[in-house]
Amino acid sequence: MARVALPLDEVQKRVGNLAGWSMADGALYRRFEFKDFVQAFSFMTAAALIAEAKNHHPDWRNVYRTVEVRLSTHDAGGITELDFDLAQRMNVLAAP
Amino acid sequence: MARVALPLDEVQKRVGNLAGWSMADGALYRRFEFKDFVQAFSFMTAAALIAEAKNHHPDWRNVYRTVEVRLSTHDAGGITELDFDLAQRMNVLAAP
């Protein structure tokens, strides 16, 4: 999957179709909320396996039952297909 | 282990004896750096099991091979024995 930064208008259009995500400081951003720490960290573990397989890793912060995720592609200097792909996978993992 | 905030002078004394940790914004803070994402997330997984067992959870952020940790005890309004205990356990987990 190409590590080429997508044009801003393309990013904005796609973000609008990605439940829960928004743009923040040049990254895709979503705050996930779970039932408790076990659920939050289970989500992170599943997402970590996918991230490692894709060699594309999130910037994320966990505080108890919340996980804040920021996705961008450092070496492309923007948001790429990889970010949207990982965001979509995370949404599937976090779906009830 | 008591969830009672320790006096600031006691906290400062102990932080000085805890390799890698400092005080930041009322929390114990350490930035861990690992070889790669697999090592960083392996550390987090081990620490998560300990945190859950203690019912005392970190505020932490992972970006690729780094993990920034902030420890404080919300319901005590400060830093407690629990924080020093978890910090110490994390140091053991992260030791080469």
gemmi code that builds the backbone of each chain (N, CA, C; Angstrom):
import gemmi

chains = {
    "A": [
        ("MET", (0.858, -1.197, 0.000), (0.000, 0.000, 0.000), (0.892, 1.245, 0.000)),
        ("ALA", (0.576, 2.157, -0.892), (1.476, 3.293, -1.136), (1.561, 4.226, 0.069)),
        ("ARG", (2.790, 4.581, 0.411), (3.027, 5.571, 1.462), (3.136, 6.940, 0.820)),
        ("VAL", (2.049, 7.361, 0.193), (2.010, 8.664, -0.469), (0.929, 9.491, 0.207)),
        ("ALA", (1.299, 10.685, 0.635), (0.333, 11.541, 1.329), (-0.849, 11.852, 0.416)),
        ("LEU", (-2.051, 11.708, 0.938), (-3.262, 12.007, 0.172), (-3.521, 13.511, 0.207)),
        ("PRO", (-4.126, 14.050, -0.858), (-4.479, 15.475, -0.854), (-5.484, 15.761, 0.262)),
        ("LEU", (-5.429, 16.964, 0.795), (-6.248, 17.319, 1.946), (-7.743, 17.137, 1.681)),
        ("ASP", (-8.200, 17.520, 0.473), (-9.638, 17.398, 0.198), (-10.068, 15.939, 0.175)),
        ("GLU", (-9.184, 15.100, -0.314), (-9.449, 13.650, -0.326), (-9.516, 13.117, 1.112)),
        ("VAL", (-8.566, 13.568, 1.947), (-8.555, 13.148, 3.352), (-9.853, 13.563, 4.035)),
        ("GLN", (-10.247, 14.814, 3.830), (-11.449, 15.319, 4.502), (-12.701, 14.567, 4.068)),
        ("LYS", (-12.759, 14.232, 2.789), (-13.913, 13.488, 2.279), (-13.982, 12.106, 2.947)),
        ("ARG", (-12.837, 11.464, 3.018), (-12.821, 10.112, 3.586), (-13.073, 10.105, 5.092)),
        ("VAL", (-12.512, 11.084, 5.779), (-12.715, 11.141, 7.231), (-14.203, 11.237, 7.547)),
        ("GLY", (-14.922, 11.965, 6.702), (-16.365, 12.113, 6.895), (-17.114, 10.791, 6.838)),
        ("ASN", (-16.508, 9.806, 6.192), (-17.157, 8.493, 6.072), (-16.624, 7.467, 7.073)),
        ("LEU", (-15.758, 7.924, 7.975), (-15.106, 6.998, 8.902), (-15.610, 7.292, 10.319)),
        ("ALA", (-16.506, 6.439, 10.781), (-17.208, 6.700, 12.044), (-16.248, 6.959, 13.200)),
        ("GLY", (-16.443, 8.098, 13.854), (-15.705, 8.393, 15.073), (-14.408, 9.148, 14.873)),
        ("TRP", (-13.915, 9.218, 13.644), (-12.620, 9.836, 13.391), (-12.761, 11.280, 12.932)),
        ("SER", (-11.741, 12.061, 13.268), (-11.675, 13.438, 12.789), (-10.219, 13.753, 12.445)),
        ("MET", (-9.976, 14.950, 11.941), (-8.610, 15.401, 11.679), (-8.150, 16.232, 12.869)),
        ("ALA", (-6.921, 16.003, 13.315), (-6.371, 16.820, 14.400), (-4.863, 16.917, 14.223)),
        ("ASP", (-4.375, 18.134, 14.058), (-2.933, 18.366, 13.926), (-2.294, 17.483, 12.856)),
        ("GLY", (-2.936, 17.389, 11.719), (-2.348, 16.653, 10.607), (-2.406, 15.150, 10.728)),
        ("ALA", (-3.212, 14.671, 11.664), (-3.349, 13.221, 11.830), (-4.829, 12.842, 11.882)),
        ("LEU", (-5.112, 11.572, 11.611), (-6.444, 11.044, 11.881), (-6.525, 10.812, 13.385)),
        ("TYR", (-7.626, 11.222, 13.981), (-7.756, 11.129, 15.430), (-9.078, 10.469, 15.820)),
        ("ARG", (-8.997, 9.523, 16.741), (-10.220, 9.014, 17.363), (-9.956, 8.672, 18.823)),
        ("ARG", (-10.944, 8.948, 19.644), (-10.918, 8.563, 21.051), (-11.889, 7.403, 21.214)),
        ("PHE", (-11.361, 6.242, 21.568), (-12.184, 5.068, 21.824), (-12.455, 4.973, 23.322)),
        ("GLU", (-13.658, 4.551, 23.641), (-13.988, 4.348, 25.054), (-14.535, 2.942, 25.229)),
        ("PHE", (-14.025, 2.231, 26.217), (-14.414, 0.843, 26.454), (-15.036, 0.698, 27.835)),
        ("LYS", (-15.430, -0.536, 28.129), (-16.087, -0.797, 29.411), (-15.108, -0.643, 30.583)),
        ("ASP", (-13.899, -1.113, 30.369), (-12.901, -1.080, 31.443), (-11.505, -1.240, 30.850)),
        ("PHE", (-10.496, -1.323, 31.710), (-9.118, -1.435, 31.235), (-8.874, -2.718, 30.448)),
        ("VAL", (-9.456, -3.809, 30.900), (-9.253, -5.086, 30.198), (-9.730, -4.976, 28.753)),
        ("GLN", (-10.893, -4.381, 28.564), (-11.420, -4.216, 27.199), (-10.545, -3.252, 26.393)),
        ("ALA", (-10.116, -2.185, 27.028), (-9.288, -1.197, 26.322), (-7.960, -1.820, 25.894)),
        ("PHE", (-7.335, -2.553, 26.811), (-6.030, -3.115, 26.467), (-6.159, -4.305, 25.518)),
        ("SER", (-7.270, -5.009, 25.580), (-7.525, -6.085, 24.607), (-7.607, -5.506, 23.196)),
        ("PHE", (-8.295, -4.385, 23.079), (-8.350, -3.681, 21.788), (-6.943, -3.302, 21.329)),
        ("MET", (-6.160, -2.752, 22.232), (-4.799, -2.339, 21.863), (-3.961, -3.527, 21.416)),
        ("THR", (-4.113, -4.634, 22.083), (-3.328, -5.822, 21.733), (-3.672, -6.306, 20.331)),
        ("ALA", (-4.961, -6.368, 20.041), (-5.387, -6.785, 18.700), (-4.885, -5.794, 17.651)),
        ("ALA", (-5.012, -4.522, 17.940), (-4.574, -3.495, 16.992), (-3.053, -3.521, 16.823)),
        ("ALA", (-2.340, -3.841, 17.887), (-0.874, -3.903, 17.822), (-0.416, -5.002, 16.865)),
        ("LEU", (-1.112, -6.122, 16.875), (-0.754, -7.220, 15.968), (-0.947, -6.800, 14.517)),
        ("ILE", (-2.043, -6.102, 14.247), (-2.308, -5.615, 12.887), (-1.280, -4.558, 12.500)),
        ("ALA", (-1.006, -3.637, 13.409), (-0.047, -2.567, 13.134), (1.329, -3.135, 12.802)),
        ("GLU", (1.755, -4.119, 13.570), (3.074, -4.705, 13.335), (3.101, -5.437, 11.992)),
        ("ALA", (2.019, -6.144, 11.683), (1.956, -6.870, 10.406), (2.037, -5.904, 9.231)),
        ("LYS", (1.458, -4.721, 9.379), (1.468, -3.709, 8.321), (2.725, -2.841, 8.380)),
        ("ASN", (3.525, -3.034, 9.404), (4.660, -2.145, 9.673), (4.215, -0.681, 9.650)),
        ("HIS", (3.090, -0.431, 10.287), (2.547, 0.923, 10.359), (1.920, 1.083, 11.735)),
        ("HIS", (2.511, 1.967, 12.538), (2.198, 1.966, 13.964), (1.502, 3.236, 14.415)),
        ("PRO", (0.577, 3.086, 15.340), (-0.158, 4.265, 15.823), (0.635, 5.053, 16.870)),
        ("ASP", (0.232, 6.290, 17.017), (0.596, 7.103, 18.180), (-0.645, 7.039, 19.048)),
        ("TRP", (-0.534, 6.391, 20.209), (-1.737, 6.201, 21.006), (-1.470, 6.317, 22.495)),
        ("ARG", (-2.519, 6.748, 23.183), (-2.452, 6.969, 24.622), (-3.620, 6.261, 25.287)),
        ("ASN", (-3.294, 5.534, 26.322), (-4.317, 4.801, 27.074), (-4.382, 5.332, 28.499)),
        ("VAL", (-5.575, 5.698, 28.923), (-5.836, 6.054, 30.317), (-7.059, 5.246, 30.761)),
        ("TYR", (-6.793, 4.249, 31.577), (-7.827, 3.323, 32.049), (-8.670, 2.736, 30.911)),
        ("ARG", (-9.891, 3.222, 30.708), (-10.733, 2.580, 29.706), (-10.836, 3.374, 28.404)),
        ("THR", (-9.986, 4.369, 28.251), (-9.982, 5.129, 27.000), (-8.674, 4.921, 26.240)),
        ("VAL", (-8.779, 4.979, 24.927), (-7.604, 4.911, 24.064), (-7.738, 6.025, 23.017)),
        ("GLU", (-6.805, 6.957, 23.040), (-6.768, 8.015, 22.042), (-5.749, 7.636, 20.977)),
        ("VAL", (-6.165, 7.656, 19.726), (-5.290, 7.225, 18.637), (-5.053, 8.363, 17.655)),
        ("ARG", (-3.804, 8.515, 17.246), (-3.442, 9.458, 16.183), (-2.697, 8.686, 15.105)),
        ("LEU", (-3.173, 8.801, 13.888), (-2.563, 8.075, 12.775), (-2.085, 9.049, 11.704)),
        ("SER", (-0.831, 8.916, 11.339), (-0.303, 9.628, 10.181), (0.901, 8.829, 9.694)),
        ("THR", (1.402, 9.188, 8.528), (2.516, 8.435, 7.957), (3.733, 9.339, 7.906)),
        ("HIS", (4.591, 9.135, 8.901), (5.739, 10.016, 9.104), (6.560, 10.204, 7.831)),
        ("ASP", (6.928, 9.086, 7.197), (7.852, 9.197, 6.055), (7.175, 9.715, 4.788)),
        ("ALA", (5.847, 9.878, 4.820), (5.157, 10.497, 3.683), (4.799, 11.942, 4.000)),
        ("GLY", (4.971, 12.330, 5.257), (4.659, 13.702, 5.657), (3.177, 14.022, 5.576)),
        ("GLY", (2.338, 13.026, 5.820), (0.901, 13.288, 5.763), (0.087, 12.050, 6.087)),
        ("ILE", (-1.142, 12.040, 5.610), (-2.048, 10.917, 5.846), (-2.147, 10.118, 4.550)),
        ("THR", (-1.995, 8.804, 4.681), (-1.963, 7.937, 3.500), (-3.045, 6.864, 3.593)),
        ("GLU", (-3.103, 6.048, 2.551), (-4.011, 4.891, 2.535), (-3.789, 4.007, 3.754)),
        ("LEU", (-2.535, 3.888, 4.162), (-2.201, 3.056, 5.319), (-2.944, 3.517, 6.564)),
        ("ASP", (-3.054, 4.829, 6.736), (-3.726, 5.372, 7.917), (-5.219, 5.063, 7.883)),
        ("PHE", (-5.812, 5.247, 6.716), (-7.245, 4.943, 6.611), (-7.495, 3.455, 6.802)),
        ("ASP", (-6.605, 2.657, 6.274), (-6.756, 1.214, 6.421), (-6.674, 0.800, 7.899)),
        ("LEU", (-5.700, 1.328, 8.609), (-5.554, 0.984, 10.026), (-6.739, 1.534, 10.849)),
        ("ALA", (-7.176, 2.732, 10.511), (-8.335, 3.321, 11.213), (-9.569, 2.434, 11.038)),
        ("GLN", (-9.769, 1.982, 9.816), (-10.928, 1.122, 9.537), (-10.833, -0.198, 10.309)),
        ("ARG", (-9.635, -0.751, 10.334), (-9.433, -2.009, 11.080), (-9.704, -1.798, 12.569)),
        ("MET", (-9.267, -0.669, 13.095), (-9.517, -0.376, 14.512), (-11.010, -0.235, 14.782)),
        ("ASN", (-11.722, 0.386, 13.871), (-13.171, 0.507, 14.059), (-13.834, -0.870, 14.125)),
        ("VAL", (-13.383, -1.771, 13.285), (-13.951, -3.123, 13.302), (-13.636, -3.804, 14.638)),
        ("LEU", (-12.390, -3.661, 15.085), (-11.998, -4.276, 16.360), (-12.810, -3.724, 17.530)),
        ("ALA", (-13.121, -2.445, 17.479), (-13.789, -1.788, 18.613), (-15.303, -1.880, 18.539)),
        ("ALA", (-15.810, -2.402, 17.431), (-17.270, -2.478, 17.287), (-17.846, -3.423, 18.339)),
        ("PRO", (-18.984, -3.057, 18.924), (-19.583, -3.863, 19.991), (-19.999, -5.249, 19.462)),
    ],
    "B": [
        ("MET", (-2.347, -2.115, 49.687), (-1.421, -0.977, 49.754), (-2.229, 0.323, 49.824)),
        ("ALA", (-1.886, 1.175, 50.753), (-2.721, 2.348, 51.022), (-2.727, 3.340, 49.867)),
        ("ARG", (-3.931, 3.783, 49.546), (-4.080, 4.821, 48.532), (-4.112, 6.169, 49.230)),
        ("VAL", (-2.995, 6.503, 49.867), (-2.884, 7.772, 50.579), (-1.746, 8.559, 49.949)),
        ("ALA", (-2.031, 9.788, 49.555), (-1.013, 10.605, 48.899), (0.176, 10.796, 49.823)),
        ("LEU", (1.372, 10.601, 49.296), (2.599, 10.792, 50.067), (2.960, 12.275, 50.100)),
        ("PRO", (3.591, 12.721, 51.174), (4.044, 14.122, 51.227), (5.070, 14.381, 50.128)),
        ("LEU", (5.079, 15.611, 49.638), (5.932, 15.956, 48.502), (7.409, 15.677, 48.769)),
        ("ASP", (7.880, 15.966, 49.985), (9.312, 15.743, 50.249), (9.651, 14.253, 50.222)),
        ("GLU", (8.702, 13.461, 50.656), (8.878, 12.003, 50.612), (8.912, 11.527, 49.155)),
        ("VAL", (8.010, 12.061, 48.348), (7.967, 11.703, 46.925), (9.293, 12.057, 46.264)),
        ("GLN", (9.763, 13.274, 46.514), (10.999, 13.723, 45.859), (12.196, 12.878, 46.271)),
        ("LYS", (12.211, 12.480, 47.536), (13.307, 11.643, 48.018), (13.299, 10.296, 47.291)),
        ("ARG", (12.108, 9.725, 47.192), (12.022, 8.404, 46.567), (12.269, 8.440, 45.062)),
        ("VAL", (11.774, 9.487, 44.418), (11.988, 9.590, 42.967), (13.482, 9.600, 42.659)),
        ("GLY", (14.239, 10.243, 43.527), (15.681, 10.304, 43.335), (16.350, 8.938, 43.345)),
        ("ASN", (15.670, 7.967, 43.949), (16.223, 6.604, 44.020), (15.628, 5.657, 42.982)),
        ("LEU", (14.806, 6.204, 42.103), (14.095, 5.361, 41.136), (14.631, 5.677, 39.738)),
        ("ALA", (15.469, 4.788, 39.232), (16.186, 5.058, 37.976), (15.254, 5.429, 36.833)),
        ("GLY", (15.520, 6.584, 36.223), (14.804, 6.977, 35.015), (13.563, 7.813, 35.247)),
        ("TRP", (13.076, 7.862, 36.488), (11.820, 8.551, 36.772), (12.060, 9.967, 37.284)),
        ("SER", (11.089, 10.814, 36.987), (11.105, 12.169, 37.531), (9.675, 12.566, 37.879)),
        ("MET", (9.518, 13.751, 38.429), (8.185, 14.286, 38.704), (7.784, 15.194, 37.557)),
        ("ALA", (6.544, 15.069, 37.091), (6.042, 15.967, 36.045), (4.547, 16.152, 36.240)),
        ("ASP", (4.135, 17.403, 36.429), (2.706, 17.726, 36.574), (2.015, 16.836, 37.610)),
        ("GLY", (2.649, 16.663, 38.747), (2.016, 15.916, 39.832), (1.979, 14.411, 39.652)),
        ("ALA", (2.737, 13.924, 38.684), (2.785, 12.474, 38.464), (4.238, 12.004, 38.407)),
        ("LEU", (4.438, 10.702, 38.615), (5.730, 10.100, 38.322), (5.801, 9.920, 36.811)),
        ("TYR", (6.925, 10.280, 36.240), (7.058, 10.231, 34.776), (8.338, 9.508, 34.363)),
        ("ARG", (8.191, 8.607, 33.406), (9.379, 8.051, 32.756), (9.102, 7.780, 31.282)),
        ("ARG", (10.110, 8.044, 30.481), (10.054, 7.710, 29.066), (10.941, 6.500, 28.850)),
        ("PHE", (10.342, 5.393, 28.450), (11.086, 4.173, 28.144), (11.357, 4.119, 26.640)),
        ("GLU", (12.530, 3.633, 26.304), (12.844, 3.468, 24.878), (13.305, 2.036, 24.647)),
        ("PHE", (12.740, 1.405, 23.641), (13.040, 0.005, 23.350), (13.650, -0.128, 21.952)),
        ("LYS", (13.949, -1.372, 21.593), (14.590, -1.625, 20.299), (13.619, -1.351, 19.143)),
        ("ASP", (12.391, -1.754, 19.336), (11.403, -1.611, 18.271), (9.996, -1.705, 18.870)),
        ("PHE", (8.992, -1.684, 18.014), (7.605, -1.720, 18.470), (7.284, -3.020, 19.210)),
        ("VAL", (7.792, -4.127, 18.713), (7.495, -5.414, 19.363), (7.986, -5.399, 20.811)),
        ("GLN", (9.173, -4.878, 21.026), (9.705, -4.813, 22.386), (8.908, -3.823, 23.242)),
        ("ALA", (8.544, -2.712, 22.655), (7.777, -1.703, 23.400), (6.413, -2.254, 23.799)),
        ("PHE", (5.749, -2.896, 22.858), (4.408, -3.382, 23.183), (4.463, -4.622, 24.082)),
        ("SER", (5.514, -5.393, 23.986), (5.689, -6.517, 24.910), (5.812, -6.009, 26.345)),
        ("PHE", (6.576, -4.946, 26.510), (6.680, -4.299, 27.823), (5.301, -3.852, 28.300)),
        ("MET", (4.551, -3.211, 27.428), (3.229, -2.718, 27.818), (2.309, -3.870, 28.216)),
        ("THR", (2.392, -4.966, 27.495), (1.528, -6.105, 27.796), (1.843, -6.673, 29.175)),
        ("ALA", (3.112, -6.835, 29.461), (3.509, -7.332, 30.779), (3.076, -6.359, 31.872)),
        ("ALA", (3.285, -5.084, 31.645), (2.907, -4.069, 32.636), (1.392, -4.001, 32.803)),
        ("ALA", (0.655, -4.229, 31.725), (-0.813, -4.197, 31.795), (-1.340, -5.297, 32.713)),
        ("LEU", (-0.710, -6.462, 32.648), (-1.142, -7.578, 33.510), (-0.918, -7.234, 34.976)),
        ("ILE", (0.212, -6.613, 35.267), (0.508, -6.203, 36.642), (-0.449, -5.095, 37.074)),
        ("ALA", (-0.667, -4.127, 36.203), (-1.559, -3.003, 36.523), (-2.965, -3.499, 36.841)),
        ("GLU", (-3.445, -4.413, 36.022), (-4.805, -4.920, 36.240), (-4.882, -5.703, 37.554)),
        ("ALA", (-3.863, -6.488, 37.830), (-3.848, -7.270, 39.075), (-3.848, -6.357, 40.294)),
        ("LYS", (-3.199, -5.218, 40.172), (-3.143, -4.253, 41.278), (-4.333, -3.303, 41.267)),
        ("ASN", (-5.150, -3.394, 40.227), (-6.224, -2.424, 39.999), (-5.686, -0.988, 40.102)),
        ("HIS", (-4.544, -0.794, 39.465), (-3.910, 0.524, 39.448), (-3.272, 0.691, 38.077)),
        ("HIS", (-3.797, 1.646, 37.310), (-3.482, 1.686, 35.880), (-2.696, 2.936, 35.481)),
        ("PRO", (-1.794, 2.769, 34.556), (-0.982, 3.910, 34.121), (-1.717, 4.794, 33.122)),
        ("ASP", (-1.243, 5.999, 32.996), (-1.540, 6.889, 31.875), (-0.304, 6.769, 31.000)),
        ("TRP", (-0.450, 6.189, 29.820), (0.744, 5.955, 29.012), (0.487, 6.150, 27.532)),
        ("ARG", (1.567, 6.547, 26.865), (1.505, 6.834, 25.432), (2.622, 6.069, 24.741)),
        ("ASN", (2.255, 5.411, 23.679), (3.228, 4.649, 22.891), (3.335, 5.230, 21.487)),
        ("VAL", (4.551, 5.534, 21.087), (4.833, 5.924, 19.713), (5.995, 5.052, 19.239)),
        ("TYR", (5.673, 4.112, 18.379), (6.626, 3.131, 17.859), (7.437, 2.445, 18.978)),
        ("ARG", (8.682, 2.860, 19.198), (9.490, 2.110, 20.163), (9.643, 2.838, 21.499)),
        ("THR", (8.859, 3.882, 21.696), (8.904, 4.590, 22.969), (7.586, 4.438, 23.731)),
        ("VAL", (7.691, 4.438, 25.038), (6.515, 4.408, 25.909), (6.722, 5.462, 26.999)),
        ("GLU", (5.848, 6.453, 27.014), (5.885, 7.478, 28.056), (4.839, 7.120, 29.100)),
        ("VAL", (5.256, 7.067, 30.357), (4.355, 6.646, 31.427), (4.193, 7.751, 32.460)),
        ("ARG", (2.952, 7.973, 32.859), (2.651, 8.887, 33.967), (1.850, 8.124, 35.012)),
        ("LEU", (2.344, 8.164, 36.240), (1.677, 7.434, 37.324), (1.269, 8.386, 38.435)),
        ("SER", (-0.001, 8.326, 38.785), (-0.489, 9.026, 39.966), (-1.743, 8.286, 40.418)),
        ("THR", (-2.220, 8.635, 41.601), (-3.385, 7.929, 42.141), (-4.544, 8.904, 42.222)),
        ("HIS", (-5.415, 8.790, 41.225), (-6.507, 9.746, 41.049), (-7.315, 9.941, 42.335)),
        ("ASP", (-7.744, 8.832, 42.913), (-8.665, 8.961, 44.056), (-7.956, 9.376, 45.352)),
        ("ALA", (-6.631, 9.450, 45.320), (-5.910, 9.987, 46.481), (-5.450, 11.419, 46.215)),
        ("GLY", (-5.581, 11.872, 44.988), (-5.173, 13.224, 44.636), (-3.674, 13.443, 44.743)),
        ("GLY", (-2.900, 12.413, 44.462), (-1.451, 12.568, 44.547), (-0.728, 11.294, 44.163)),
        ("ILE", (0.497, 11.193, 44.645), (1.320, 10.021, 44.364), (1.364, 9.153, 45.613)),
        ("THR", (1.124, 7.863, 45.431), (1.030, 6.947, 46.571), (2.040, 5.804, 46.440)),
        ("GLU", (2.038, 4.959, 47.440), (2.870, 3.748, 47.405), (2.589, 2.928, 46.149)),
        ("LEU", (1.333, 2.896, 45.737), (0.955, 2.135, 44.549), (1.721, 2.602, 43.320)),
        ("ASP", (1.917, 3.907, 43.219), (2.633, 4.448, 42.061), (4.102, 4.049, 42.083)),
        ("PHE", (4.710, 4.150, 43.249), (6.120, 3.739, 43.350), (6.273, 2.246, 43.109)),
        ("ASP", (5.312, 1.490, 43.573), (5.364, 0.044, 43.369), (5.272, -0.299, 41.883)),
        ("LEU", (4.328, 0.321, 41.194), (4.173, 0.047, 39.754), (5.384, 0.551, 38.965)),
        ("ALA", (5.913, 1.709, 39.346), (7.103, 2.250, 38.681), (8.275, 1.275, 38.809)),
        ("GLN", (8.434, 0.755, 40.007), (9.523, -0.188, 40.256), (9.348, -1.461, 39.427)),
        ("ARG", (8.120, -1.949, 39.380), (7.840, -3.159, 38.585), (8.123, -2.899, 37.103)),
        ("MET", (7.766, -1.726, 36.633), (8.044, -1.382, 35.226), (9.549, -1.331, 34.947)),
        ("ASN", (10.293, -0.791, 35.892), (11.754, -0.759, 35.714), (12.322, -2.171, 35.593)),
        ("VAL", (11.806, -3.073, 36.398), (12.278, -4.466, 36.328), (11.920, -5.073, 34.958)),
        ("LEU", (10.690, -4.814, 34.515), (10.258, -5.359, 33.207), (11.110, -4.814, 32.065)),
        ("ALA", (11.508, -3.550, 32.180), (12.216, -2.893, 31.077), (13.727, -3.097, 31.153)),
        ("ALA", (14.205, -3.679, 32.239), (15.650, -3.856, 32.385), (16.182, -4.791, 31.293)),
        ("PRO", (17.339, -4.453, 30.724), (17.880, -5.263, 29.618), (18.229, -6.688, 30.095)),
    ],
}
model = gemmi.Model(1)
for chain_id, residues in chains.items():
    chain = gemmi.Chain(chain_id)
    for i, (resn, *xyz) in enumerate(residues, 1):
        res = gemmi.Residue()
        res.name, res.seqid = resn, gemmi.SeqId(i, " ")
        for name, pos in zip(("N", "CA", "C"), xyz):
            atom = gemmi.Atom()
            atom.name, atom.element = name, gemmi.Element(name[0])
            atom.pos, atom.b_iso = gemmi.Position(*pos), 0.0
            res.add_atom(atom)
        chain.add_residue(res)
    model.add_chain(chain)
structure = gemmi.Structure()
structure.add_model(model)
structure.setup_entities()
